[in-house]
Amino acid sequence: CNHFFAVVCVLSAFFAGPSSGPSTTPLPPFPPTSCPSPARALLLGGTAATKMLGSRKLRCAVPVPSDLEIAQSTAPLPIAEIARGIGILDSELVPYGSTKAKVALSIERRLASEKSGNYVLITGMTPTQFGEGKSTTTMGLAQALGAHLGKKTVATLRQPSQGPTFGIKGGAAGGGYAQCIPMEDFNLHSTGDIHAIAAANNLLAAAIDTRIYHEATQKDDALFRRLTTANDGSRDFTGPMLRRLQKLGISKSDPKDFTPEEQTKFARLDIDPDTIMWRRVVDVSDRFLREITVGQSSKEHMPRKTGYDITVASECMAILALSADLRDMRERLGRIMVARSRSGQP
C-alpha cells in the first residue's frame, strides 16, 4: 500500500449471519486494494473468512428519507472489527481513521492456497428515474446474498470522482437503504488516492514545461553538469538515466568520459511543444479549464496551449487500474509517451 498505488476500488462489506429482519443496513466501506480483481484476492466464499459478522436489522421509515439522512442514521462499525470478521489480520490493515482502511498486498501471498470464491460483475447500465444504477444494484445484491442467503459477501465499488459527485449524477455510494457508509467520506475524498493520482500526473506536466524552459535557457555543457552532479559534488547517472543512455546507444557510464556531442545527445530532449499530449488534471468538472494557455509569465514567456482533464480520465488512473503490483505500475508509468522531439522521436 505505497503512496497512491493501493486504490483501484472501495470495498463495502455486508456479512453473512442469521438474518434478524427483512434486510440489513449497509456496513462501512471496506478497504481499497490495488489488485485488479479484489473479490478474487479476498477469496470470497473460501475458507479465509471464517468468523463472519452478523447482520443488523433494518428499520425502514415511511416516507423514505433522503440518502444522506439514511446514511447518517446508522453508526458505522469499526473497520478493524469488520476486517477481523472476514479474516484480515491486524498487520495487514492500514487504518485511515476508524471507518476506512487499506489492505496490504501481502494478503494475496498469505491466502494464495485458499479456494477462490465467485466474482459477480455488475456491468454499466442506465440508471432508473429513481437513481438506481450500478452502485445501488451492487449494494442491494450484496445485502441479498449476505443477509438473506447467508453467503460470505463483499461488495466492490470504485472510489467516486468529485466531478460527477457535484454534478447532476451525484455520488456513487449507492442509494436509499442500499448504500455504503460513511457516505460523505466515501463520496468526497475517501483515503485521498484520487488526489494523489492528480499530484503525480501534474508533477509530470510541470517537469515537461520546466525541462523545455531549462533547455531553452542553458548551454549544453551547463545542462549536462546539472543533470549529472549530485548535491555532494559527485557525478553519476541514475537508473532512469542509464536506461536513456542505452536507448541512445551510448555505452559509457562515467559523465567525465562523454564527448561534447554525447553530452548534447544525452542532455537535450529537444521537446517539440506542439506535440505535447500530456495534460494537467483536476478532480472537479471545471469546463473553463478544458483549454488554457500556460507560460505567459514575464520570466518564462513561453506560451503554449494546453488544458485540463478530469483526474479519473488520466492515463495514470488507467495504469493504476491495470497494474498487477507496484513494480508493474512503475514500469507502465515509465513507458508513458508525453511528446515528440523536434526530430520526431518519441
C-alpha positions in Angstrom: 0.0 0.0 0.0 2.6 2.6 -1.1 1.7 6.2 -2.0 -1.3 6.3 -4.3 -1.0 2.7 -5.5 -3.4 1.0 -3.2 -6.7 2.2 -4.7 -8.5 0.6 -7.5 -11.8 0.1 -5.8 -13.5 0.6 -2.5 -15.0 -2.5 -0.8 -18.2 -2.3 1.3 -18.9 -5.4 3.4 -22.3 -7.0 4.0 -21.6 -10.0 6.2 -23.4 -13.3 6.5 -25.2 -14.4 9.6 -28.6 -15.2 10.8 -31.0 -12.6 9.4 -32.8 -10.6 12.1 -35.2 -8.8 9.8 -36.3 -8.4 6.2 -32.9 -7.0 5.2 -29.8 -5.3 6.7 -28.3 -1.9 6.9 -25.0 -1.4 4.9 -21.8 -1.7 6.8 -18.9 0.7 6.5 -16.7 0.9 3.4 -14.2 -1.9 3.2 -10.6 -1.1 2.4 -9.3 -0.4 -1.1 -6.8 -2.8 -2.7 -4.5 -2.5 -5.7 -5.4 -5.9 -7.0 -7.3 -5.7 -10.4 -9.7 -8.4 -9.0 -10.2 -7.5 -5.4 -13.0 -10.0 -4.8 -10.8 -12.8 -6.0 -7.9 -11.5 -3.9 -10.0 -11.7 -0.8 -11.1 -15.2 -1.7 -14.8 -14.6 -1.1 -16.6 -17.9 -0.5 -13.3 -19.6 0.5 -12.1 -20.6 4.0 -10.3 -17.4 4.8 -13.4 -15.6 6.1 -14.2 -18.0 9.0 -15.8 -15.8 11.5 -18.4 -13.6 9.9 -20.2 -10.6 11.4 -23.9 -10.9 12.0 -26.4 -8.8 10.1 -28.2 -5.8 11.6 -31.9 -5.3 11.4 -33.1 -2.6 9.0 -35.9 -0.3 10.1 -37.5 1.3 7.1 -39.0 4.8 7.5 -42.1 6.0 5.7 -41.8 8.1 3.7 -38.3 7.1 2.7 -35.7 9.7 3.9 -33.0 11.1 1.8 -29.8 9.2 1.1 -27.9 11.5 3.5 -30.4 11.0 6.3 -30.3 7.2 5.9 -26.5 7.2 5.8 -26.3 9.3 9.0 -28.9 7.3 10.8 -26.7 4.2 11.2 -23.5 4.2 13.3 -20.7 2.6 11.3 -19.0 -0.4 12.8 -15.2 0.0 13.4 -13.3 -1.0 10.2 -10.9 -3.1 12.3 -13.8 -5.2 13.6 -15.1 -5.7 10.0 -11.6 -6.8 8.8 -11.2 -9.3 11.6 -14.7 -10.7 10.8 -13.6 -11.8 7.3 -10.1 -13.0 8.3 -7.9 -10.0 7.6 -5.0 -9.7 10.1 -4.3 -6.5 12.0 -0.9 -6.5 10.5 -2.5 -6.4 7.0 -4.7 -3.4 7.7 -3.7 0.2 7.2 -6.4 2.3 9.0 -7.5 5.7 7.9 -9.5 6.7 11.0 -12.0 4.3 12.5 -14.2 3.6 9.4 -11.8 3.4 6.5 -8.6 1.3 5.8 -6.4 -0.1 3.1 -5.4 -3.8 2.9 -1.7 -4.7 2.4 -0.9 -6.7 -0.8 0.8 -9.3 1.4 -2.7 -10.8 2.0 -2.5 -12.3 -1.5 0.5 -14.3 -0.6 -0.9 -15.5 2.7 -4.2 -16.6 1.1 -2.7 -18.0 -2.1 -3.6 -21.6 -1.3 -7.1 -20.8 -0.3 -10.1 -21.6 -2.5 -11.3 -18.7 -4.6 -14.9 -17.6 -4.5 -17.3 -16.4 -7.2 -16.9 -13.0 -8.9 -20.1 -11.3 -9.9 -19.7 -8.3 -12.3 -22.4 -5.5 -12.3 -22.0 -4.0 -15.8 -22.7 -0.5 -16.9 -26.3 0.5 -17.1 -28.6 3.5 -17.5 -30.0 4.4 -14.0 -33.7 4.4 -13.5 -35.5 7.7 -12.8 -35.0 7.0 -9.1 -31.2 6.8 -9.5 -31.0 3.0 -9.3 -27.8 2.1 -11.2 -24.6 0.1 -10.8 -23.8 1.1 -7.3 -27.3 0.7 -5.9 -27.7 -2.7 -7.6 -24.3 -3.8 -6.3 -25.2 -2.8 -2.7 -28.6 -4.4 -2.9 -27.2 -7.7 -4.3 -24.6 -7.8 -1.6 -27.3 -7.4 1.0 -29.4 -10.1 -0.5 -26.5 -12.6 -0.8 -25.1 -11.8 2.7 -28.1 -11.2 4.9 -30.8 -13.3 3.2 -28.9 -16.2 1.7 -26.1 -16.3 4.3 -23.2 -16.1 1.8 -19.8 -14.6 2.6 -20.1 -11.4 0.6 -18.0 -8.3 -0.2 -19.3 -5.5 -2.5 -16.7 -3.8 -4.6 -17.1 -0.1 -5.7 -14.8 2.3 -7.4 -13.8 5.4 -5.4 -16.1 8.2 -6.7 -14.8 11.2 -8.6 -15.8 14.6 -7.2 -16.8 15.7 -10.8 -19.9 13.6 -11.0 -20.5 13.9 -7.2 -21.0 17.7 -7.5 -22.8 17.4 -10.9 -26.3 16.2 -11.9 -25.3 12.5 -11.3 -24.4 12.9 -7.6 -22.4 10.4 -5.6 -21.6 6.8 -6.2 -22.2 5.1 -2.9 -25.5 3.6 -3.8 -28.8 5.0 -2.6 -31.6 4.6 -0.2 -31.1 1.6 2.1 -28.6 0.1 -0.3 -25.5 2.3 0.1 -22.2 2.1 1.8 -21.3 4.4 4.8 -19.9 6.8 5.8 -21.4 8.1 2.6 -19.9 11.6 2.8 -16.3 10.4 3.3 -16.7 7.9 0.5 -18.1 10.4 -2.0 -15.7 13.2 -1.2 -12.1 12.1 -0.5 -12.1 8.5 0.9 -8.4 7.9 1.5 -7.3 10.7 -0.8 -6.0 8.4 -3.6 -7.5 10.3 -6.5 -5.9 13.5 -5.2 -2.5 11.6 -5.1 -3.0 10.5 -8.7 -3.7 14.1 -9.7 -0.5 15.2 -7.9 1.6 12.6 -9.7 0.0 13.5 -13.1 0.6 17.2 -12.6 4.2 16.6 -11.4 5.0 15.2 -14.8 3.2 18.1 -16.5 5.3 20.5 -14.5 8.5 18.6 -15.3 7.8 18.7 -19.0 7.4 22.5 -19.1 10.4 23.0 -16.7 12.6 20.9 -19.0 11.7 22.9 -22.0 12.5 26.1 -20.1 15.9 24.9 -18.9 16.9 23.6 -22.3 16.0 27.0 -23.8 18.0 29.0 -21.3 21.2 26.9 -20.8 24.1 25.8 -22.9 24.7 22.1 -23.5 27.7 21.7 -21.1 25.9 23.5 -18.2 22.8 21.5 -18.7 24.8 18.2 -18.7 26.6 19.2 -15.5 23.3 20.0 -13.7 21.8 16.6 -14.7 24.8 14.5 -13.6 26.1 16.3 -10.5 24.7 15.3 -7.1 24.4 17.7 -4.1 27.6 16.4 -2.6 29.5 17.2 -5.8 29.8 13.7 -7.1 28.9 12.9 -10.7 27.0 9.8 -11.7 23.9 8.6 -13.6 20.7 7.4 -12.0 18.8 4.3 -13.1 16.5 6.1 -15.5 19.4 8.0 -16.9 21.3 4.7 -17.6 18.2 3.4 -19.4 18.1 6.5 -21.5 21.8 6.1 -22.4 21.1 2.5 -23.5 18.2 3.8 -25.7 20.6 6.4 -27.2 23.2 3.7 -27.9 25.8 5.2 -25.5 27.7 2.6 -23.5 29.7 4.9 -21.3 28.8 5.2 -17.6 31.1 7.9 -16.3 30.0 11.5 -17.1 33.6 12.6 -17.3 34.2 10.4 -20.4 31.5 12.0 -22.5 32.4 13.9 -25.6 30.6 17.3 -26.3 28.4 15.5 -28.9 27.4 12.8 -26.4 26.7 15.4 -23.7 24.3 17.2 -26.1 22.6 14.0 -27.2 22.0 12.9 -23.6 21.1 16.3 -22.0 18.7 17.6 -24.6 15.2 16.0 -25.0 14.5 18.8 -27.6 10.8 18.5 -27.0 8.5 20.0 -29.7 5.9 22.0 -27.7 3.3 21.4 -30.4 3.5 17.7 -29.9 3.0 17.6 -26.1 0.0 15.4 -25.3 0.3 15.3 -21.5 -2.4 17.5 -19.9 -2.9 18.5 -16.3 -5.8 17.1 -14.3 -8.2 18.2 -11.5 -10.9 16.2 -9.8 -13.8 18.6 -10.5 -15.9 19.3 -13.6 -14.4 22.7 -14.5 -15.3 23.3 -18.1 -13.3 26.5 -18.4 -10.1 24.6 -17.9 -10.6 22.4 -20.9 -8.4 24.7 -22.9 -5.9 27.1 -21.4 -2.7 28.9 -22.2 0.4 28.5 -19.9 3.8 30.1 -19.8 2.6 33.7 -20.0 4.7 34.9 -17.1 7.3 37.6 -17.9 10.0 35.3 -16.5 9.2 32.4 -18.7 7.2 33.9 -21.6 7.0 30.6 -23.4 3.2 30.4 -24.0 1.6 27.3 -25.4 -2.0 26.0 -25.4 -2.9 23.0 -23.2 -5.7 22.1 -20.9 -7.1 20.1 -18.0 -8.8 16.7 -17.9 -10.7 15.2 -15.0 -8.4 13.1 -12.8 -10.2 9.8 -13.2 -9.8 10.0 -17.0 -6.0 10.4 -16.8 -3.5 7.8 -18.0 -2.1 7.5 -14.5 -5.6 6.3 -13.4 -5.8 3.8 -16.2 -2.3 2.4 -15.4 -3.3 2.1 -11.7 -6.3 0.1 -12.6 -4.4 -2.3 -14.9 -1.2 -2.7 -12.8 -0.7 -6.1 -11.1 1.7 -4.8 -8.5 4.0 -1.8 -7.6 6.8 -2.9 -9.9 4.4 -3.4 -12.8 2.9 0.1 -12.2 6.4 1.7 -12.2 7.3 0.0 -15.5 4.0 1.1 -17.1 4.5 4.7 -15.9 8.0 4.7 -17.3 6.6 3.8 -20.7 4.2 6.7 -21.0 4.7 8.8 -24.1 4.3 12.5 -23.4 5.6 14.2 -26.6 7.9 14.0 -29.6 11.2 15.7 -30.2 11.7 18.2 -33.0 13.2 15.3 -35.0 10.1 13.2 -34.5 11.4 10.8 -31.9 9.0 9.8 -29.0 
